[in-house]
């Protein structure tokens, strides 16, 4: 992708280039201009992960906006505008979690109690411990892990082995393994699922519970900010994503081993996420986004997302597209081998997927002039009425080997290669 001037996006608000630092940024889709009074970031700070090969400095990376949780919590209007723009333009952004707990912020009195538990540093610490748990989990014998594959029971929770999913319509097998843990299981909302002994220990379940609650608090906080920008009735989006209600929310560990240099394929095929908001913790490259086409970039290219220490990668999912008539964006992405020396490492990720409550019908919300105007502009007609649970099951199981690939397409289905 060609270079672009720093004035287009505001150099202080985008991801720094791969170290060593360069004096330019890589091009991407034309985004909304940022406010000129944005607080400059320290461009010399080291955001690489110690102990891992660096991301190659000569590979273009996507210009995701860097948004500060601390500034959002302090009700910084510029940062809230940045969040709003990122959620509409690309649906992907970095969230810098280096912030104090939200107990001393201005927003506490106006938002529901779960938002008062927003604590970025605590979530980073929790993720660090769960990364180690995931590493031990995937060391279990394959036969042991496969006992917890519940696909044949119509569930997407539990284990999926390497090659048990597909990355395209031709049935090409994936190259990662993952393990999904249900929020409802850990919080005691549903009956517990069988798990390996290491995941059923009280310590591990408490650690997962804290991570889920901390992740959901950030999700709820973001939903509240978007709710305000959409001019929806107060608390509407949050009311569809209550922590204590039945939903498809889950934690996922993902492990993708190194691939042979002469046989590199996608570890995870191109897709949009099923639910509402995804919080991704990962340390190695491999995630790629396909930016939307624009007059300045009519033929966008797949572009790596650079992992940044202290940050998570946040992206919006299809549920928010359906609920807002496309005001908010769920962008297509995929996972390939990490570039350069990083490709010799096993790529581990830890993800929290937030989804609407199971019985929420995914249709355009009422009470927002912003949503009504978008529906009028696009000529959107009411599509099928499908619940969040039905939507997620159809899409998740469609990506398993032997599943219905066509049914797995999301809101950007027309951009998939069939």
CORPE-V598947 format. One line per field, one symbol per residue. phi: phi as a letter, one per 20 degrees, with the letter a starting at -180 (. if undefined). psi: psi as a letter, one per 30 degrees, with the letter a starting at -180 (. if undefined). burial: # if it has 24 or more other C-alpha atoms within 12 Angstrom, else .. A space follows every 50 residues. Layout:
phi->???
psi->???
burial->???
This chain:
phi->.ffcffffdngfddfffgfffddbcefaffdgfeffegffeffefedeef ncgffgfedfcfeffedefgfffemffffffffffffeecmcaecfefbf gefdefegfdcfgfffefbfgffffffgffgfffffgfffggfffffded gfemcdenecefnedcdbfenfffcbcbcddfgfffemecffegbggfee ffffffffffffffffffgfffgfffgffeleggmffffecfgedfbegb dcecccfgdggebecffbffadffedcddddbddfpfcddfffbgecfcf dfcfdffcfmddedcedfgffffdlnfeddefbbccfgelfffedfedcc cdddcfggefeecgfencfffffffffemfdfefecfgffffffffffee gneegffefdfdgfefee
psi->kllllffefjffglkllkklklgllllaljlkklkfgkkkljffkjglkk gkklkkfgkklkikkjkkeeeefghjeeeeeeeeeefeefgklkjjgjll lgfglffeffllefffgjjeeeeeeeeeefeeeeeeefflkeeeeffgjg efggkglakklkffllflffgkklhlklkkkkeeeeggflkklkllefff leeeeeeeeeeeeeeeeeeeeeeeeeeeefhlkkgeeeffhkeglklgkl kkkkkjlkkkegiklkeklkllkebekkjkjlfllekkljllllefifil lkkkkkkkkfllkkllaeefeefgggelkjkkllkakklbfffflkjklk kkjkllkegkkilkklgjeeeeeeeeefgklkakjkleeeeeeeeefffl kfajeeffkafheffkk.
burial->#......############....########.##...#....#...##.. ..#####.###############.##..###################### ##..#.#...#..###########.###.##.###.##......##.### #...###############..################.....#.##..#. ...##.########################.#..################ #########.....############################........ #######################################..##.###### ########.######..#.###.##...........############## #.#.##.#####...#..
